[in-house]
Amino acid sequence: MERSRPSGIDPAVFWPAMFIILGFVGWGTVFPESLSAVSKTVLDAIIADFGWSFVFSSAGFVVFALFLAMSRFGKIRLGQDDERPEFRTASWICMMFSVGMGIGLMFWGVAEPIYHFADPPHGQAEPRTLEAALVAMKYSYFHWALHPWAIYAVVGLAIAYFTFRKGKSNLISAAFTPILGEAASGPIGKAIDVLALIATLFGTATSLGLGAQQINSGMNFLWGTGVSNAIALAIIGVMTVLFILSAVSGVGKGIQFLSNMNMIIAMLLLVFLVCIGPTIFMFNTFTESLGFYLSDLVSMSLRTAAFSDGKWLGNWTIFYWAWWISWAPFVGVFIARISRGRTIKEFVIGVILIPSGVTFIWFTIMGGTALHSELFGAGGIVEAVTKEGAAVSLFTLLAQYPFAWLTSLTAIFLVAIFFISGADAGAVVMGMLSSRGTLEPKPGVVVLWGVLAGASAAVLLVMGGLQGLQTASIIAAAPFLLVMIGLCFSLWHALLDEPEEGRAGRPVPTSAMPGTGDVEASELVPEAAS
């Protein structure tokens, strides 16, 4: 048994990250125009010179994860060989999905297909045609299915393997022990954890900003409150207080109950649209769009700015890959924590393939209904999005069906709870990363990171709205991309050292288990399997 690790802050991680983040927030508060100009310059340089690395690496993560599942390593268990999964599969998938991208699907489920329908990617079709609708669905699937979940899987798998099978602390840096040795706990390891912390903060801030914009649009639709930065900032303030209270309350079952309830309500909303919307069109859309996506997957995955529209790639594909990478530290830690006892094959199937299937269904229903409206129905969604922004898209669609006030109120509730659960996880993980990996960071540390996430979201909104949020995600994720590539090499190196007995699923010598600082799984998530 590994000795208990201290739960206080790690000065070598906490203070460098704090200095960088406070500098950013202060700069954006006092000189927002200057920060905006510098950020744009940095962003342009990253996309022009390193955009290919996001594209190539994201495709590589998909191949790497699927290869591990199909290889002899797929039988290796994330834990001891006689351990079995702690949580029922349905609950496991529900939890990772709600934390992984719930709020993003609410924001972009209608908006992204509509954007691509009005302005098809790389000029692949005439705008607002049947061909444009098919291209729109293909790219929506592309941005939200296999690639993002593979990014999460790489980080989650590495953390789960080294924590539960090798007895390391649950820090990103600890997973580098096979290739860095003692240096993994030295300055290089600390730098890795600082990068993970900064990426997590800006990923959380981006989601806070998106959620605030969508809640503001919903409030305006229902009650005519207007849409403004001032209202969005007030929403960020209120929601930040709520998710901080949730994060420090220690009542994990409460927030998990809300998350599970949220997934049920989201499914009910989808069922409502299937029953009352263009049902046959949805089934046809799913079948043809999925085939189109799978047939073009390789070419889409490797498309760069060399022979394509670099600006479009930066605004969409590269932004998405960077956004998922910025979310990977805290989503990866969360997924790892609830995946103890699963084999690598089970992990990859559960983290990549099943959520991707749910994503296909989500976009088929939300996006397909919106496209049907534009092609054969009342329309007007493109104009609303063009005039008022992506946040209004879902409410404009719901307004075309009965009980619009009820479904819109439900959508606001869904966004708010996804908002709270995702930010809650982000604040706790930032506390863990800055507190030597303890699963119980001190409340004061969690509060501090929650406040900084809210402040960063406010600065990004004032600095440039949605564009500002996208810019921050890409810049913060750029250095962490190198960390993810390193995680793949480290995991591969460790797997090669696995005894043949372990690969076959037979007993191996017991390795050290996580330190006594760990909490019981039932305190974090519900429905522990008996």
C-alpha positions in Angstrom: 0.0 0.0 0.0 1.4 3.4 -1.0 1.8 5.8 1.8 -0.8 8.5 2.2 0.1 11.6 0.1 -0.3 15.1 1.5 -3.4 16.9 0.5 -2.1 20.4 0.6 -1.3 22.5 -2.4 1.9 21.7 -4.4 3.7 25.1 -4.6 5.6 24.0 -7.7 2.3 23.5 -9.6 -0.1 25.9 -7.9 1.9 29.1 -8.1 3.2 29.0 -11.7 -0.3 28.2 -12.9 -1.8 30.9 -10.7 0.7 33.4 -11.9 -0.1 32.7 -15.6 -3.9 32.6 -15.1 -4.0 35.8 -12.9 -1.8 37.5 -15.4 -4.3 36.6 -18.2 -7.4 37.7 -16.2 -5.7 41.0 -15.1 -4.5 41.7 -18.7 -8.0 41.0 -20.1 -9.7 43.2 -17.4 -7.4 46.2 -17.8 -6.5 46.0 -21.4 -9.1 43.8 -23.2 -8.2 45.2 -26.7 -4.5 44.5 -26.2 -5.2 40.9 -25.1 -7.6 40.4 -28.0 -5.0 41.6 -30.5 -2.2 39.5 -29.1 -4.4 36.4 -28.8 -5.4 36.7 -32.4 -1.8 37.0 -33.5 -0.9 33.9 -31.5 -3.9 32.0 -32.8 -3.1 32.8 -36.4 0.4 31.6 -35.9 -0.7 28.3 -34.3 -3.2 27.6 -37.0 -0.8 28.5 -39.8 2.2 26.7 -38.5 0.9 23.9 -36.2 -2.7 23.4 -37.3 -1.6 20.2 -39.1 -0.3 18.8 -35.8 -3.8 19.0 -34.3 -5.3 17.3 -37.3 -2.7 14.5 -37.5 -2.5 13.9 -33.8 -6.3 13.7 -33.3 -6.4 11.1 -36.1 -3.6 9.3 -34.5 -5.4 9.1 -31.1 -8.3 7.3 -32.8 -6.0 4.8 -34.4 -4.0 4.3 -31.2 -7.0 3.7 -29.0 -8.7 1.3 -31.4 -5.5 -0.6 -32.0 -5.0 -1.2 -28.2 -8.6 -2.5 -28.0 -8.1 -5.0 -30.8 -4.6 -6.0 -29.8 -3.4 -8.5 -27.2 -3.3 -5.6 -24.7 -7.1 -5.4 -24.9 -7.4 -8.1 -22.2 -5.4 -6.1 -19.6 -7.5 -4.9 -16.7 -7.4 -1.4 -15.3 -6.8 -2.7 -11.8 -5.8 -6.2 -10.5 -6.6 -9.1 -12.7 -9.3 -10.4 -10.4 -11.1 -7.0 -10.2 -14.4 -6.4 -12.0 -16.0 -3.1 -12.9 -17.3 -1.0 -10.0 -20.2 0.4 -11.9 -23.0 -0.8 -14.1 -22.3 -0.2 -17.8 -25.4 2.0 -18.3 -24.5 4.3 -15.4 -20.9 4.4 -16.4 -21.8 5.6 -20.0 -24.4 8.1 -18.7 -21.9 9.6 -16.3 -19.0 10.0 -18.8 -21.4 11.4 -21.4 -22.9 14.1 -19.2 -19.5 15.3 -18.0 -17.8 14.8 -21.4 -19.9 17.0 -23.7 -23.4 17.5 -22.5 -23.4 21.3 -22.6 -21.6 21.3 -25.9 -24.3 19.1 -27.5 -27.0 21.4 -26.2 -25.3 24.5 -27.7 -24.2 23.0 -31.1 -26.8 20.3 -31.7 -28.9 22.5 -33.9 -26.4 25.3 -34.6 -23.6 23.4 -36.2 -25.7 21.6 -38.9 -27.4 25.0 -39.6 -24.1 26.8 -40.0 -22.7 24.1 -42.4 -26.0 24.1 -44.3 -25.8 27.8 -44.9 -22.1 27.8 -45.7 -20.9 24.2 -46.6 -17.4 23.3 -45.5 -14.7 23.8 -48.2 -17.3 24.6 -50.8 -18.4 21.0 -51.1 -22.0 21.9 -52.0 -24.3 24.8 -53.0 -25.6 26.5 -49.8 -29.1 25.6 -48.6 -29.5 22.5 -50.8 -30.0 18.8 -50.2 -26.4 18.2 -50.8 -25.5 21.0 -48.3 -27.7 19.3 -45.7 -25.8 16.0 -46.2 -22.4 17.7 -45.9 -23.6 19.5 -42.8 -24.6 16.3 -41.0 -21.3 14.6 -42.1 -19.2 17.3 -40.6 -21.3 17.5 -37.4 -20.7 13.8 -36.9 -17.0 14.2 -37.6 -16.5 16.9 -35.0 -18.5 15.2 -32.2 -18.0 11.4 -32.5 -14.9 9.3 -32.8 -12.2 11.9 -32.6 -13.2 13.8 -29.4 -14.0 10.6 -27.5 -10.6 9.1 -28.6 -8.9 12.2 -27.2 -10.7 11.6 -23.9 -9.9 7.9 -24.0 -6.1 8.4 -24.4 -5.9 10.5 -21.3 -8.4 8.5 -19.3 -6.8 5.2 -20.2 -3.3 6.3 -19.3 -4.4 7.7 -15.9 -6.6 4.6 -15.1 -3.8 2.2 -16.1 -1.1 3.9 -14.0 -3.4 4.7 -11.1 -5.2 1.4 -10.7 -2.8 -1.1 -12.1 0.6 0.4 -11.2 -0.4 2.3 -8.0 0.8 5.7 -9.1 -0.8 9.0 -7.9 -3.7 10.3 -10.1 -1.7 13.0 -11.7 -1.0 13.5 -15.4 2.8 13.6 -14.7 2.7 10.3 -12.8 1.8 8.5 -16.1 5.1 9.6 -17.6 7.2 7.5 -15.1 8.1 4.8 -17.7 9.8 7.3 -20.0 10.9 10.0 -17.6 11.7 8.0 -14.5 12.3 10.1 -11.4 12.0 13.2 -13.6 8.3 12.6 -13.6 8.1 13.9 -10.1 10.6 16.7 -10.7 10.5 20.0 -12.6 9.4 18.3 -15.9 6.6 16.6 -14.2 5.5 19.8 -12.5 5.5 21.6 -15.8 3.2 18.8 -17.3 0.7 19.3 -14.4 0.8 23.1 -14.9 0.0 22.7 -18.6 -2.9 20.3 -17.6 -4.2 22.7 -15.1 -4.2 25.7 -17.5 -5.8 23.6 -20.3 -8.5 22.5 -17.8 -9.2 26.1 -16.7 -9.6 27.5 -20.2 -11.6 24.5 -21.3 -14.0 25.0 -18.3 -14.1 28.7 -19.0 -15.1 28.1 -22.6 -18.0 25.9 -21.6 -19.1 28.5 -19.0 -19.2 31.1 -21.7 -21.2 28.9 -24.1 -23.6 27.9 -21.4 -24.2 31.5 -20.3 -24.8 32.6 -23.9 -27.4 29.9 -24.4 -29.2 30.5 -21.1 -29.3 34.2 -22.0 -30.9 33.3 -25.3 -33.5 31.0 -23.7 -34.4 33.7 -21.1 -34.9 36.2 -23.9 -37.1 33.8 -25.9 -39.3 33.1 -22.9 -39.3 36.4 -21.0 -37.9 39.0 -23.4 -35.0 39.9 -21.2 -32.7 40.9 -24.1 -29.3 39.5 -25.0 -26.2 41.2 -23.8 -22.8 40.6 -22.3 -24.1 42.2 -19.0 -26.8 39.5 -18.6 -24.4 36.7 -19.7 -21.8 37.9 -17.1 -24.5 37.9 -14.4 -25.4 34.3 -15.4 -21.8 33.3 -15.2 -21.6 34.8 -11.7 -24.7 33.0 -10.5 -23.8 29.7 -12.0 -20.2 29.9 -10.7 -21.5 30.3 -7.2 -23.8 27.2 -7.7 -21.1 24.9 -9.1 -18.6 26.0 -6.4 -21.2 25.2 -3.7 -21.7 21.8 -5.4 -18.0 21.1 -5.7 -17.2 21.9 -2.1 -20.3 20.4 -0.5 -18.9 16.9 -0.5 -22.3 15.5 -1.4 -21.3 13.7 -4.6 -24.5 11.7 -4.9 -26.5 14.9 -5.1 -24.8 16.3 -8.2 -24.7 12.8 -9.8 -28.4 12.4 -9.2 -28.9 15.7 -11.0 -26.6 14.5 -13.9 -28.5 11.3 -14.3 -31.8 13.1 -14.2 -30.5 15.5 -16.8 -29.7 12.7 -19.2 -33.2 11.2 -18.8 -34.8 14.6 -19.4 -32.5 15.1 -22.5 -33.7 11.7 -23.8 -37.3 12.7 -23.3 -36.7 15.9 -25.3 -35.3 13.9 -28.1 -38.2 11.4 -28.0 -40.6 14.4 -28.2 -38.9 15.7 -31.4 -38.9 12.2 -32.9 -42.6 11.7 -32.2 -43.8 15.1 -33.3 -41.1 16.0 -35.9 -40.2 14.5 -39.3 -39.6 11.0 -38.1 -39.1 9.3 -41.4 -36.7 12.1 -42.5 -34.7 11.5 -39.4 -34.3 7.8 -40.1 -33.3 8.5 -43.6 -30.9 11.2 -42.5 -29.2 8.9 -40.0 -28.7 6.1 -42.5 -27.3 8.2 -45.4 -25.3 10.7 -43.2 -23.6 7.9 -41.3 -22.6 6.2 -44.6 -21.3 9.4 -46.0 -19.3 10.1 -42.7 -17.8 6.6 -42.6 -16.8 6.6 -46.3 -15.1 10.0 -46.0 -13.6 9.6 -42.5 -10.0 9.2 -43.5 -9.9 12.1 -45.9 -11.7 14.4 -43.4 -9.4 13.3 -40.6 -6.3 14.3 -42.5 -7.5 17.5 -44.3 -5.2 20.4 -43.6 -4.9 24.0 -44.8 -2.5 23.1 -47.6 -5.3 22.6 -50.2 -8.3 23.7 -48.1 -9.8 26.7 -46.4 -7.5 27.4 -43.5 -9.8 29.9 -41.9 -12.7 27.4 -41.9 -10.4 24.7 -40.4 -9.3 27.1 -37.7 -12.8 28.2 -36.8 -14.2 24.6 -36.8 -12.1 21.5 -37.0 -9.0 22.8 -35.3 -11.1 24.7 -32.7 -12.9 21.5 -31.9 -9.8 19.3 -31.6 -8.2 22.0 -29.3 -11.4 22.3 -27.2 -11.5 18.5 -26.7 -7.8 18.5 -25.8 -8.3 21.4 -23.3 -11.1 19.3 -21.7 -9.1 16.1 -21.8 -7.3 16.5 -18.4 -10.4 16.8 -16.2 -12.7 14.5 -18.3 -9.9 12.0 -18.6 -9.4 12.0 -14.8 -13.2 11.6 -14.3 -13.5 8.8 -16.8 -10.5 7.0 -15.3 -11.9 7.3 -11.8 -15.2 5.5 -12.8 -13.5 2.9 -15.0 -11.6 0.8 -12.5 -11.9 -2.9 -13.1 -12.6 -2.7 -16.8 -10.4 -4.2 -19.5 -8.7 -1.9 -22.0 -11.0 -3.3 -24.7 -14.1 -2.6 -22.6 -12.8 0.8 -21.8 -12.2 1.8 -25.5 -15.6 0.4 -26.6 -17.4 2.2 -23.8 -15.6 5.5 -24.1 -15.3 5.8 -27.9 -17.9 3.7 -29.8 -21.0 3.8 -27.5 -20.9 7.6 -26.9 -20.2 8.2 -30.6 -23.4 6.2 -31.3 -25.4 8.5 -28.9 -23.8 11.5 -30.6 -25.0 10.3 -34.0 -28.5 10.0 -32.7 -28.4 13.4 -31.0 -27.3 15.3 -34.1 -29.7 13.3 -36.3 -32.7 14.4 -34.2 -31.7 17.9 -33.4 -29.8 18.8 -36.6 -32.0 16.7 -38.8 -35.2 18.3 -37.6 -33.7 21.8 -38.1 -32.5 20.9 -41.6 -36.0 19.5 -42.5 -37.5 22.8 -41.4 -35.1 24.7 -43.7 -35.7 22.4 -46.7 -39.4 21.6 -46.4 -40.9 23.5 -43.5 -41.2 26.9 -41.9 -37.4 27.7 -42.0 -36.0 30.8 -40.5 -33.4 29.1 -38.3 -30.5 30.1 -40.6 -31.6 33.8 -40.4 -32.0 33.6 -36.7 -28.5 32.1 -36.2 -27.0 34.6 -38.7 -28.6 37.6 -36.9 -28.5 36.5 -33.2 -25.8 33.8 -33.0 -25.6 30.1 -32.4 -27.0 30.3 -28.9 -30.5 31.0 -30.2 -30.7 28.1 -32.6 -32.3 25.5 -30.3 -35.0 27.8 -29.1 -35.8 28.9 -32.6 -36.3 25.3 -33.6 -38.4 24.5 -30.5 -40.6 27.5 -31.2 -41.9 25.7 -34.4 -43.5 22.9 -32.4 -46.2 22.7 -29.7 -45.5 23.4 -26.1 -42.6 25.7 -27.1 -42.5 27.4 -23.7 -42.3 24.1 -21.9 -39.6 22.6 -24.1 -37.6 25.8 -24.0 -37.8 26.0 -20.2 -36.7 22.3 -20.2 -33.7 23.2 -22.5 -32.6 26.0 -20.1 -32.8 23.6 -17.2 -30.7 21.0 -19.1 -28.1 23.6 -20.0 -27.9 24.8 -16.4 -27.4 21.4 -14.9 -24.9 20.3 -17.6 -23.2 23.6 -16.9 -23.0 22.9 -13.1 -22.0 19.3 -13.4 -19.2 20.0 -15.9 -17.8 23.0 -14.1 -18.1 21.1 -10.8 -15.9 18.4 -12.2 -13.5 20.9 -13.6 -13.0 22.8 -10.3 -12.4 19.6 -8.4 -9.9 18.3 -10.9 -8.0 21.6 -10.9 -7.9 21.3 -7.1 -6.5 17.8 -7.5 -3.9 18.8 -10.0 -2.7 21.6 -7.8 -2.8 19.4 -4.6 -0.5 16.5 -5.4 -3.3 14.4 -6.9 -5.5 14.0 -3.9 -9.1 13.1 -4.7 -10.2 15.3 -1.8 -8.7 18.8 -2.5 -9.3 21.3 0.2 -12.5 23.4 -0.2 -10.6 26.6 -0.3 -8.5 25.5 -3.3 -11.6 24.3 -5.2 -13.3 27.6 -4.5 -10.3 29.5 -5.8 -10.1 27.6 -9.0 -13.9 27.9 -9.5 -13.7 31.7 -9.1 -10.8 31.9 -11.6 -12.7 29.8 -14.1 -15.7 32.1 -13.9 -13.5 35.2 -14.1 -11.7 33.8 -17.1 -15.0 33.1 -18.8 -16.1 36.6 -18.1 -12.9 38.1 -19.6 -13.2 35.9 -22.7 -16.8 37.0 -23.3 -15.9 40.7 -23.0 -12.8 40.2 -25.1 -14.5 38.7 -28.1 -17.6 36.6 -27.4 -17.7 33.2 -29.0 -14.5 34.0 -31.0 -12.7 34.9 -27.8 -13.7 31.6 -26.2 -12.5 29.6 -29.3 -9.2 31.5 -29.3 -8.4 30.8 -25.7 -9.2 27.0 -26.1 -6.8 26.7 -29.0 -4.0 28.6 -27.4 -4.3 26.7 -24.1 -4.5 23.3 -25.8 -1.5 23.8 -28.1 1.1 22.8 -25.5 -1.0 20.1 -23.9 -1.1 18.4 -27.2 2.5 17.5 -26.7 1.6 16.1 -23.3 -1.0 13.8 -24.9 1.4 12.5 -27.4 3.8 11.8 -24.6 1.1 9.9 -22.7 0.7 7.6 -25.7 4.4 6.7 -25.8 4.5 6.2 -22.0 1.4 4.0 -22.0 2.8 1.9 -24.9 6.1 1.6 -23.1 4.5 0.3 -20.0 2.2 -2.1 -21.8 5.2 -3.7 -23.5 6.5 -4.6 -20.0 3.3 -6.3 -19.0 3.9 -10.0 -18.2 2.3 -12.4 -20.7 0.2 -13.7 -17.8 -1.3 -10.3 -17.2 -2.2 -9.9 -20.9 -4.0 -13.2 -20.9 -6.1 -12.1 -17.8 -4.4 -14.6 -15.4 -3.2 -13.5 -12.0 0.0 -11.4 -11.8 1.9 -10.2 -8.7 -0.1 -7.7 -6.8 1.0 -4.1 -7.4 0.7 -1.2 -5.1 -2.8 0.3 -4.9 -3.6 4.0 -4.8 -2.8 5.9 -1.6 -5.2 6.3 1.3 -6.0 9.8 0.1 -8.4 8.2 -2.4 -12.1 8.4 -1.6 -14.6 5.6 -1.9 -16.2 5.4 -5.4 -19.7 5.6 -3.9 -18.9 9.0 -2.6 -18.2 10.2 -6.1 -20.7 8.5 -8.3 -23.9 6.5 -7.7 -25.0 3.0 -8.5 -21.9 1.0 -7.5 -22.2 -2.5 -8.8 -22.7 -5.1 -6.2 
